[in-house]
Amino acid sequence: MKKIIVLFVVFLSLMRFSATADEGMWIPMFIDRLNYVDMQKMGLKLTAEEIYSVNHNSLKDAIVIFGRGCTGEVVSDQGLILTNHHCGYGSIQSVSSVEHDYLTNGFWAKSQAEEIPATGLTVQFLISMADVTTEMLAGTTEQTTEAERAEILKKNRKSIETKATAGTHYNAIVKDYFEGNEFYLLVYETFKDIRFVGAPPEVIGKFGADTDNWMWPRHTGDFSMFRVYANADNQPADYSADNKPYKPRHSLPVSIAGIEKGDFAMIMGNPGTTDRYLTSWGVDMAVEETGPTIVKIREEKLRVMREGMDASEKVRLQYASKYAGTANYWKFFIGQTKGLKRLKVADQKKRIEADFNAWMDASPMETAQYGSALPLIAGAYDVITQYNVSRLYYSEAIIRGSEVLGYANRFDKLKQLLADKASTPEAISAEIKSLQGGVNGQFKDFNGEVDRNMLATMLSMFSKNVNPNHQPTYFTKLAAKYKGDFVAMAAEIFKKSTFVCPDKVNAFLAKPSAKTIEKDPAYLMMQAFMTQYTALQKSTETAMFDLQKGNRLFLAGLRDMQPSRKFYPNANSTMRLTYGTVEDYYPADAVHFDFTTNLDGVMEKEDPLVREFMVTDRMKEIYKAKDYGPYGNADGTMTVNFLTNHDITGGNSGSPVIDGQGRLIGLAFDGNWEAMSGNIAFESKLQRTINVDIRYVMLIIDKYAGAQNLIDEMVIVNDRPQK
């Protein structure tokens, strides 16, 4: 009887955990084993080898990590890259000025000679991936403590990465999967000479901006174009006028045949972070503390930036990228908190945990192996929640707050070198040179008044909302001295600090001294914060190790409990594949959303008084004439965006949406509001990916920009895939 009950519990667990075809961020190297048959049934025509191969050209060779957190794809044999407008936004902003405002006006290079170097931007191609679990765990046993394990893994990781890249120009990283139960080595080829090729004006590329962010229906032409350059050997090199366009191993053909409901599609990209195996304790903390706290802090940061941006066109351009980055996840956390509550995700997790306990109770062997998992997790959260809000304020309000504090902290190494009699003149000179090289970059997009107001606001919030026992003594004494007047405190710091303008910094670097740094009020403030923050981290160190071990055991136990289930690991900024179909959805009772939007909706949303809903005269001309060329629909409409039921998250921005024959049909750029809990719990009936139709991209390049040179270098096909 007991065995029957256990089998029934496992059956219920399978029902709760079972992944639908549209759920899962799958490791491409395992597609043949885990997903290929299902994908074929849905409409895939490629072989598994054509999707991912180390020995032959495959789709993976056209997919890149774009910059620090997006995806891009190669769309020509000359290294032309497509990604989202919001992914290229920072680079576009960095090469813009009030005189050449490429954010507002757009930009199109009509020849390769006109392409603009995007300093600091990188593009990474995945060369290979390999299971190194055995090598990583060498030297560990069941008796190894978490602290010891961390040191062993660190040592093994360095050895594996060094060995993998010896004698090559590649870079490598070992990532953990399934909460540290498995490890994989990823080898990349990283290119540094990337040039800005083209982008529509932001009233197209960001149409709807914050208002429409995470929302459907959507009408955004979210794309931009860059090019990868290489040396004479087709290998990475620093910028040089002698470099040539990179010759890729594979590039994606562009399909302008259009999409229909139910069409098979897949997305390959580099999703950033998910936490699908998070327990109920973690969900409760996210709902009650983490989300609301981040939203509260970011609202104030956005207000301060917006005040400065509204008052000055120069400031608007300087802070455009910073504002967009802050706003994106401000709104995300609002939606995630609402979604987790509405879908009662914590209750779902508790049922899973109850099933897990019931499964263990039926077997002394499983209890012995996994019985400590949930108690470790529960105990860890008891400690972590005591410090969670304080840690969030340190992270969001201080470390990511005023730029002056962070910049002052960069001079700590120079202070130590200057104060140490054993330091060599060469070491000091090298550090000075490095700091001098960063001055222009620091102050190009910096406004002293905005940052002073940011400092005052963040210090005030920190003082009011952080446990007094978690605040630096230096800060509390200073707050008392100024009687809580943080505006006056910030003004004094800016008046006396060396690190508030380029002239002061350059003058200091011409004649540096340790005492100047040591007495600087911005440096002193940041040092006090970082010292206290380190102490807080130390207070939760044991709890974090317990949480790490508990999560690892819990997931290992779930995999043992459900041997027939196909598990996928949490996202970790490495290449994944997700597959599904073009679909509409029903977000609420009596509410239905179609799977496409068209240019009619752009005109309906137009508001010439609101920047994010302005429509250019040229777009109006194209719309009025219905001059859509081969990109329009048979009924005379022009599709802008479409929906799929793919499983994506941040980092997938810019990912290619690919049809069953390996052709580009769109670019993923957003998720929908009703499924903002998706990083923690995937809801197949609600979760949708918002994509810009490749035909709209081509319309903008061709009819709007007249960039025939770019059209000519792409392979364009116009036939519907066979079903």
N, C-alpha and C positions, 0 to 999 in steps of 0.2 A: 504493500500500500504506500509506503514511504517513497519507494522508487517512482510510482505513478505520479505522486504529488510533485516530486522533483522535476520529472519530465514535463508536467503541466506548467510549472513555473518557468522552465527554460523556454517552452513554447510561447508563453506570454511575453517573455523578454525578447524573443525573436520578432514578435509582432511589433513591439515597441521600438526596437532598434533597426528593423529591416530597412535597408536603403533602397529607394526607388531608382529608376534608371537615370533620373535627372539629379540625384543627390550623389555627392562624392567628389573629392578632389584627388584624383587618382595619379599614382606615380607612373609616368609614361613607359618606363622600362618593363612594367608588369602588365601592360594593357593586353598583350596576347594571352596571358594566363587568366586574368581576372574579368575582363570586360569585352573582349573582341567579339564574341558570339552575340552578345546583347546588342552591340553597336551595329553589327551586320544586319540584324533583324530590323533595326530602326532605320537603316538606309545607308550605312557606311559602305563605300565601294573600294576603299584603299586596303592594302594589307597592313598588318601590324608593323611590319618592317618599314613601310613607307611613312608611318607615323613617327616611330622612334627607332633609330639605328645608330650604333657607334661606328660601324664599318662602311655604311653607305649613306648617301645623302637622303635626308628625310625631313619631315615637317619641322622637327625640333631645331634643325639648322637655320630655319627662317625666323625663329622666336628669340627675342633678346630680353634681358633685364635692362630696362631703359632708366638711366639715372640711378637714383637711390631707392626707388620704390614703385616703379611702374613696369609695364610690359610694352614691347613694341614688336613689329614684324617687318621683315624685308620684303619689298614689293617690286624689286627690279634687280637685274643682274649688275647694277652699278651701285649697290649698297644703299638704295633709297629706303628710308624707314618711315613707317606710319605709326603714330601713337595718338593718344588723346591730346586735345588742346590743353586740358588742365595738367597733363603730365609734362608738356613742354612749356607750361606757363612761366615757371621760374627762369628758364633759359631765355625765353622770349623777352621777359621783363629785363633780364640782365643786359641784353644787347640793345634795349630801347632807351630812348631819352625823350625829353619834351619835344625836341626837334624831330626825332625819328621814333614816333610812338607806334611800335609794331603791335602792341596790345590793342590799341584803339583802332588803328587803320589796317591791320593785317600786313602781310609781307609775302612776296613771291619772287624767288630768284628765277629769272628767265634764262639763266645759264649757270653752269657750275662756278664760273668765275665770280658770280654775284652772291654765292652762298656765304653766310656769316659764321665764323668760328664761334662755337658755344663753349667758352672756357670753363673747365671743370666738369663738363658733362661726359659721362662714360656710357658705353654700350657693351654688354657682356653676352657672349655666345656660350651655351653649354656644349662642352666637348664630349664629356662622358660622365657616367654615374656608376658607382660600384658599392656593393654591400661590404662594409668594413666592421661589422658588429663584433666579430671574433677578435679582430686586432684591437679594437677600442676597449673591449672588456678584459683584455689580457692583464693579469695582475690583480683582478678583483675577485672576491669570493662573497658568499652570503654573509660572512662576518665583517666584511669591510664597512666601515662607517661611511655616511654620506660625505663627510668632509674629506676623508681619505679617497673615496671614490672620485670626487671632483678633481682632486690633484692628479690621480692616475689618468683620468680621462683627458685632462689638460695636456699632460705629458705625451700620451699616446696620440692625441689629435695633432699636436705639433709634428711628431715624427712621421705620421702618415701623410700629412699635407706636404711636408718638406720632400719626402721621398717621391711623391706623386709628380712634383713639378721640377725635380732636379734635371738640369740640362735642357729645360724648355723655357719658353716665354709665357707659359700658362700660370694661372693662379688657381689655388684649390682651397676648398673648405669642407670640413666634415660637419654634417648636420645630424642632430638626433631626431628620430621619428618614434611615434607611438610612446610618447612620454619618456624617452630614454631607454626603451627596450630594444631599439634597433638604431643603427648608425649607417649613414651613407656618405661616401666621398664624392663631391662634385668638382669637376675640373672645368675651368672657364678660360676663354680667351677674351681679354678686356681691351677694348679700343678707346683711345683718348682723344683722337682727332675727329670730333663730331661737329658737323656744321648745320646751321639752321637754314632750311630750304624754303619753307612756306607755312603760312597759317592764315586762316580767315580772320577778319576783325572779331574782337571778343563779343560783339553783339550777335555773332553767329556761333562762334566757338564756345561761348558761355551764355547763350540765349536762355533767359530764365534765371540764371545765376543762383543766388541763395534761395530765392522764392521757390523755384522748381527743383532744387537739389533734392535727390532721393524721391522725387515724385513722378507719377505717371498720371495723365499723358505728358509727354516730354517732346520738345521740338528743338533739340540742340545739335549743332554741327560740331561735335566735340572731337576735333582731330587737328593734328599738326604734322609737319614733315621735316625730317632731318636726313643727313647722309653720313655714312661711315667712311672715313678715309684711312688708307693704309700706305705702308712704304712700298718700295719697288718689289719686295718679296711677298706682298699681300698680307703683311703682318702688322700688328699694332705699332704705332710710333707717335711721339709727341707731334704737335701741330708743325707742319712745314708746308710751304707753298709747293714743294716738290711732291708731296703725297698725292696719291691717285685714289679715285673711288674704289672701295673695297669690292672684290669679286666674291660673292657669297657662295656657300655650298648649295644653298637652295633659296629660292624666292617664291612667294605666293602669287599665282595668277589671280586676277581680279574678275569676279563674275558679276555682270550687270543684268543677269537674267531675272532677278527678282526673287522674292520669297513668298511662300504660301504657308498658311497654318498647317502645322503637323510636319513641316520639313525637318529632316534630321540636321543637326548642327552640333559642332563641338568647339570648345574653346581651349586653347593652350596658352598658358601664361604662368605668372609667378605670384600666386596669392600670398599675402603677407602673413596674417595671423588669424587663426580660429581657435576655439576652445570647445569643441563639440563634446568632449568627454568631461567637461567641468561638472563638479558635483553640486548638490543643492546648497551647500554652504557658500560656494563661490558665487552662485547665482544670487543668493540673498545679499551678499556683500555688494555685488554689481548693482542691484536694484536699489538698495537702501543707502549706499554711500558713494561708490565709485562714480557711477553715471551722474547723479545729481551734483556731486562736488565738482567734477570736471566742467559740467555745463555752467555752473555758477561762476567759476573762475573765468572761463572763456567768454562768457557774456560781457564781463567787464573789460577784458582785453580787446574784444571787438569794438566796444563802445569807444574806448580811448583811441584806437586806430581810426575808427570812422570819423571821429571829430576832427582829427588832423587831416584826413584825406578829403573831407568835405570842404575844408578851408583852403586847400592848395592843390592845384593840378600836379605840381611836382611831387608833393607828398603822396598823392593818390597813386602815382606811378611807382614811387619808391616802395610803398607798402602793399601794393596790389597782390603780390604773391604771398606775402606774410598773412595778409588778411584772409585770402582764399584758403590757405592751409589751415588756419585756425578755425574758420567758419565751417569747413567741411566736417570735421569730427565733433564740433560743437553740436551741429544738428544731428549727426549720427548718434551721439549718446542720448539725446532727447528721444529719438526714435527707438533706440535699443531698450531703454528703460521702460517705455510704454509697451513695447512688444513683449518683453519678458513678463510683464505683469499681465497683459491681456491674454497671452497664451498660457499663462500659469506654468511657466517652464520649471520653476522650482518644484512644483508638485510632480511634474513629469520625472524630474531627476530623483525625487524621493522614492517614487515607485520603482525606478531602476535599481536604486540602492537596496530597497526592500527585497527585490528579486535576487539580487546578488547575495544578500545575507541568507535568504532561504536556500539558495543553491549551496552555499558553504555549510550551512547547518546540517545538510544531508550527508556530508562527507568530511570526516576528521582530517583526511589528507589535504583537501582544499582549504579547510579552516586553518590548518597549520601553515600552509603556504601563503594564503592571502588574508587571513583573519585580521591582521594588523592594519590593513589598508585604510578602511574607513575611519577607525579610531585615530590613526595618525593624521588624517586629513581634518577631522573634526577638531582635534586638539590644536593643530596648527592654526586654524582659522580663529580659535579662541584668542590666540596671541596676536595674530596679524591684524585683526579688527581693532585692537587697541591703538594701533599706529597708522591705520590705513588713511584716514583723513589727513593727518599731519604729513604723511609721505606724499600724498597727492598735492598738497599745497607747496611743499618743497619743489616737487617736479614741475608743476604747472605755473605757479606764481613766481618762483624764484629762479630755478634753472632755465625755464622757458619764458621768463618774464622780461624784465628790463635787460636790454642788450649790453648796457654799460657794465653791469655786474659780471656777466659772463666774459666780456672782453677783458676786464681788469684781471680776471682770474688767469687769463692766458699768459700773464707776465710773471706768474709764480716761478716758473722754471728759470727765467732770467734772474729773478731775485735770489734764488738759491745759488746760481752760478756766481753771481756778483759777491754774495756773502761768504762763499767757500774759498778760502785761500788756496786750496789745491786745484781750483779750476784753471784751465789753460786759456790763454788769450784766444786761441783758435776756437775753443768751445763757446766762449762768450760771444765772439764775433759772429759765429755761425747762427747763434740764437737771435742776436740783434738783426742780422740780415733776414732771417725768417720772419721776424715780427714786422720789419720794415716792408717786406713783400706783401703783408696782409693788411696794411693800413688802408689802401684804396678800396679794397673789397669790403672792409668793415664799414666804411663811412659812405660808400656810394649810395646805399639804400637806407640811410640812417637820418633821422631828424631829431635833434636834441630836445625840442619841446615835446614831441610825442613821447619820446623815451623817458623824459623826466616825469611826465604825467603817468606813464605806465608804471614807473618805479613807485611813485606815491600811492597809486591805486593798489598795486600788488602788496606793498608793505602794510597798508591799512587792512586789507583783507586777511593777510597772514596773521597780523596781530589779533584780530577779532575772532578768528575761526580755528586757530591752531592751539591745542592744549598748551598752556603756559609752561608746563614741564618739558615740552618738546621744542621750545623756542630757545635760540642762543642767548646767553646772558648778555653778551655785547649788544644784541638787538633790543632786548627788553630795557636795558639801562638807557640806551639812546632814545627809545620811545618815551621813557619817563622824563628824560631831559627835555624833550620837545613837547611834553604833555599831550602826546597823541596827535600832534600836528604833523602828519606825514608829508603834506605838501611842502611845509617848511623844511623838513628833514631832507626830502629829495632835492629841493632847491640848493641846500647847503652842500650836499654831495656833488651836485653838478658844478657848483661854483668852485669847489676846491679840488676836484679830481683831475688827474692828468689824462684820463681815458675817455673824455667826452667829445673830443674833436681832433681832427688829423694834425692840425698845427701843434697842439700841445704834445701829442704822441711823438711826432717827428722830432720836435725839439728835445724831448726827453731821451729818445733813442740816440740822438747825436751826442748826448752826454749823460749816460745812464748811471744810476746809483741804486743800491739796494735799499737805502733809507727812504728814498722817494717813493718806492713801491710800498714799503712797509707802512708808511704813514698815510698812504692814499686812502680816503674814506670809502671809495667804491671797492677797492681791494680788501680792505679790512672787513667790510660788510659781507662780501662774498665768502671770504675765508671763514668767518664765523658761522655762516649758514652751512657751508660744506662740512665743517668739522662736526657740527651738531647732526647734520643729515647722516654722516658716516656713523655716528653713535647710534642713531635710530636704526640704521640698517643692521648694525651689530646686535641690537636688542631683538631683532626678529630672525637672526641668522639660523638658530636652531630650529625655529618653527618653519622656516623656508626649506630647510633640509628635510624636515619631517613631511612637509607638503609634497616635496619632490618625490620622496620615496613612496608616500601613500598613493600619489597619482600613478606612479609607475606600476605598483603592485595592483592597483584597481583595474587599470587597463589590461594588464597581463591576465588578470583573473577573468575579465569580461571576454577576452579572446579564448580563454580555455572553456568558459561557460557556453560559448556559442561557436563551436568549431566549424560549423557550416556557413557562418556569416562572412561576407566579404568586407573586411575592415579597410578603411582608408585613414591615413594619418592626418593630424591637424596640419593646417597650412603653416609653412615656415620659410616663406620667400624663396622657394625652389620650384622648379618646373612641375606643373600638374596639368592634367587633362580632365575636363568635365564635359559630359555629353548629354544631349536632350533634344528638344524640339522647339520650333517656333510655336508659341502658345499665347492665347488670351488669358484672362483670369477674372474671378469674381471676388472682389475684396471684402464685400459685405452683403447683407441681405438686400436683394433687388438692385444690386449695383454690378454692372458688367463693364469691363474695359477691353476694347478691341486690341489686337496685337500689333497694330501699326498706327503711326500718326503721319500726317502729310503737311505740305507747305501751306494749305488752307489754315491750319492751326496757328502757324507763325503769324499770319496776317490777322487772325482773330485776336491774338494776344497782344498785338502791337500797341504800345503806349509811348508816344514820342516824348513824354515828360519823365519817363522812368528809364534810366540807362539800360537796365537788364532786359527791357522789352522793346527797345528801339529796333527798327528795321531799316536797312540801308536803301537808298534810292535804287541802287543797282539790283538788289534782290526784288524790289517791287517791280522793276522793269521785266525781269525774268518771269516773275509770277504772272504779271498782266498779259505778257505775250505767250505764256505757257511754253517758253523756249527751253524745254527740258532735254532736247536731243534724244539720244538712245537710252537715257537714264530714267525717263518718266514711265508711268504705268499706262496700260492700254486705255484706261478710262479717262485719261487726261490729268490725273493727279500726280504728285511727286512725293514719294515716301521719304520721310525724314528719319524717324526712329522706329525700332521694332522690338518686340519682347521675345525672350526665350526663357525656358525653365532651368537654365544652368545654375550650377552651384559655384558662386564666385565670392570674392571679398576684396578688400583693399590690396593693391598690388596687381590685381587683374586688370586695373585700368589700362586701356590701350590694347588689351589682348585681342587677337584676331578671332572673329567668329567664322568658322570654316565649314563648308558644306561637305557632303559625303564623298566628294571627289577631290577634296584638298584645295578648294578655291575660296578666296576671301569674299565673304558676303557682308561683313560689318565689323565694327569695333565695339567691344564692350566698354561701357563707361560708368555705369551706375547700377544700383539696386533699387527696389521699390520700398516705399514707406511702410507698408503693411507687414513687411518681413524683416524689420530691422534687428530682430533677435537672431538673425541667421548666423552670426559668428559663433553663437552658442547652441542654437537649436534650429535645424533646417525644417521648414514647413513646406512640403511639396505643393500643397494647394495654393499657397500664397506667394512663395518666393519666386521672383522673376528678375531676370537680368535685362537692363535697358541698354540697347545697342544703337549706334548710329549706322544707318544703312549705307553700304559702300557706294550705292548709286548717288546718294546725296553728297557724299565726299567727292565723287567724280564730277558731279554737277558743279560744285563750288570751284574745283580746280580748273575745269574746262570752261564752263559758260560764265562763271562769275569772275575768275581771275585771269582767264585766257592763257593759262600756263601750259600751252601745247607741248612744250619740251618735256614736262613731267608725264603727260598722257602718253607721249610717244615711247617712253622707256618702260612702261608697264605692259605686261601681257594681259589683254582684256578679252574675256570670253563672254558669249551671250547665248548660251543654251541651257535649258533647264536640266538639272540632274535627273537621271532615270530613277524611278521608284521601284 
